[in-house]
Amino acid sequence: MKKTLLLMLLAQSTLAQSRINIVPLPVSVTEHSGSFLLSPTTRLVVKDASLQKEAAYFNDYLQQFYGFTLQTSTETGSGSIVLGEGKTKLEGDEAYHLEVSRKGVKIGGRTSTGVFYALQSLIQLLPVPDSGATLSALSIPVVSIEDAPRFAYRGLHLDVGRHFFNAAFVKKFIDLMAHYKYNTFHWHLTEDQGWRIEIKRYPLLTQVGSVRKETMIGKNFNPYKGDGTPYGGFYTQDEIRDVVQYALARHITIIPEIEMPGHSLAALTAYPYLGCTGGPYEVGTKWGVFDDVYCAGNDSVFTFVENVLDEVMDLFPSKYIHIGGDECPKTRWKTCPKCQKRIHDLGLKDEEQLQSYFIQRIEKYVNSKGRSIIGWDEILEGGLSPNATVMSWRGEEGGIAAAQQHHNVIMTPGKWTYLDHYQADPSTEPLAIGGFLPVDTVYSYNPYPAALASTEAHYILGAQGNVWTEYMATTDYVEYMVYPRALALAEVVWTPASLRGYPGFLVRNRAQQGKLLKLWHVNYAPHIFQ
């Protein structure tokens, strides 16, 4: 035991001497002596016109946090940062090469995405100014980096149904994702407690469905206690388009989620004919699962959903549309004449098969528009077309079954990726939904389930951290719950498992990432920095 502890301390001591403290850890880092001095006189050379947006992004970053920008040029010279020059040794569209010498910086990528990720690594090499201080020249350590991600899908999720966060915060959320090389933002836009996206054809979704009369206090379901204050908010379509473009400029795809057939109480409140009983309904004020869901025996429901998805697909260019599919009680369906008639007419066995019919009907519609669906692992029940992707959240079992059936899978099991769980002693932490997920547990996750055969593992596209916001009423609390755990997951999905080590991760966080999170005004949880 003493020998193991000594080896760990020696490893941490060695790591602490490094000037390279990038998260996620790159595939290959070769450090040399010396530094390159970046100053306002440094030129930013853009060798390929397609990299203008990446150059502008880097200049915007320098302006925001250091107070100066670089002059862009197409002519290479000593003392320059050159975008687009240098070969990448690793495969993949997101691979990059970053070489810092005493004379300048060369960045190469197989695509603009690789160049963008190289810039994120360069940003993490910059010295971080102390609070209130400014730096007129930035010393960058001499280093050569070859890098590419382990997984193609690297995601974070944000639930804005339970608590709404404005577009400005969503952009900050996306900025932080980009810094740590996440490439997918899963935007959970509809819930029992609020409908958050403007749909032109159905204005009552936001006029009525976006507002609940109050919010429950604490966790006392019995007796229930509400705060008596109306709560609401939604994004206009113009705001959605703006956020989508903002994310694309940071090489992040947004996948929208429109929940169905469950978690739809806000929509039923706006349009009661969509439910089995006809209402009246009320936007949810409690957390949890509600019996009132879309009526699967009513063709008007499918017309409604298809019209909604038409507008959603017009706003979001993503290949995938998330349709939820989880936690759908069958209570109303069992006594609904229309649902029972549907079961009889189609020769279905029961209400479980009726849900499969619902999902498959919507899947066919989405496919007809050239898109594919993603759903929580419940959608696997009853069969899916091969191009449907499954998010495994109820443990790893759903992901294993999906991969064995040759469906693509995104791993999101609560034990490792639910960032709404407590991360330290609950008696010392703000209220959370429950569970216990400290940073080291997130870091220990391997998205490849051991139960999968080697021939099936390639169906695992990656992993995602989920941020359910029942108990996160403020942006500060969201940040507290997400960071630094999102840094641990970023390294899980980017860095080869053979290179990862938690002691080194801690060293890099304490040496650099804590300073960066302060610079970016992130209200992060302090535990691993203490």
C-alpha positions, 0 to 999 in steps of 0.5 A: 500500500505504501509503495503504491501511494509513493508511486502515485505521489511520484507520478503526480510530482512529475506531472506537476512539473509539466507546463502542459495541462490540457483537458482532455488529455491529448493523444501525444504530447512532446514537450521541449524547453523554451517558449513562444511569446504571443503579443499584439504584434503576432500575425495570425496567418490563415492559409486556407480561406475556409478557416476564416471563422476559426481565425475570427473565433480565436481573435474574439477570444483574445479580445475578450480575455486579453484585450487585444487581437492579432492582425490576420494575414495570408503571408507566412513569416517568423513569429506567426500563428499559422492555421492550416499548415502541418500534417496530422498523423492521426486519422479522422475529421477531428484530428489535429496537429499543434506545434509550438516552437520558439519562432511561432505556432503551426496548426494543421487539421484534416478539417476546420473542426480539427483546426478549431480543436487545436485552437482550444488546446492552444487556448489552454496553453495560454497563461491565465491573468490574475483577477483584474490583471492584464497581460500584454504578452503571452508565453506559450510553452514549446510543445508538439501535439498530435491529437484525435478523439476516442469517440465520435459522439461527445455530448452534454444535455440540458433540460430547460423544461423544468427550469428555463435558461435564457439564450445567453446562458445557453450560449455560455453553456455551448462555449464551455462545451467547445473549450473541452471538445464536446461536439453535441448539445442535446437540448431538452425543449419540452416537458410536463412542466413547460413547453420552451420552443415557439411553434408558429402553427400552435401558438398556445404551446407557448402562450399557455404551455410555457407557464406553470402556476407555481413550482413545488418547494423542496422534495415533499410530495406529500403534502405538496407545497408550492411557491405560489409564483407563476413560472415560465419562459420560451425561445422564439424561433429567431432565438433558436436559429441564432443559437444553432448558428452560434453552436455550428460556429463552435463545431457543435451540433444541437439535437433538439428533444421533443418529448412523446408520447409521455412527458407531454402535459404542457402540450395537453394543457394548451390543446386538450384534444391531444389527451385521452380524457379531453382535460382540463389539464394543467401544466405540471407543478410537481416533478415526476411522471404524470398519467396524462400523455398523448392519446395514441388512438387519436389520429389528430395527435399524429397530425399535431406531432408531425406539424410540430416536428416539421417546424423543429426540423426547419430550425435544426439541421441536425441529422438526429431528432430526439423524440424522448420515448421514456417514462410513458404510463399506460394508465389512460390508454387502458381505459381510452376507447380510441386507444383500445380500438387502435389496439384491436384494429392493429391486432396489438397485444397490449398497451406496450405494443401501442407505444411501439406503434406510436414510436415507429409511426413517428420514426417513419415520418422523421425518416421520410424527411431525411432525418433519423430519430434518437430516443431513450432506451424504452424505444427499443421495446417493440422493434426499430428500423436500423437507423434509429439510435438509442440513448441508454440511460437505465443502466447499460443494459439498454445500450448492450441490447441495442448494440447487439441488435445493430443499433447505434448507441449513446451511453448515458447511464445514471451511475456515471453520467447524470450530473444532477446527482450529488457530488459530495456529502449531501448534508453539505451540498445544495438540494439535488434529486439524489444519487451520488456521483463524484468526479472520480466516478465520472472519470472511471467510466468506460462507455464500452460495456464489457458484455459486448463482443468486439464485433459489436463495440463499434455501435457505441458512438460515445457518451453524454452527460445529462443535466436534469434541472428539477432542482437547478433554478439558477444558472449558477447552480447548473454550472456548479453541478456540471463543472468540473464533472463535465471535464472528467467526462470530456476526457473519458470520451476524447482520450484513449483509455490507456493514457488516462489516469485520475492523479494526472487529471487532478494535477492538470485541473489544479494547475490550469483548469481551475484558473480557466473556469474562474476566468470564464466566470464559471461557478464550478464545484470546488471539491477537487481543487481543494 
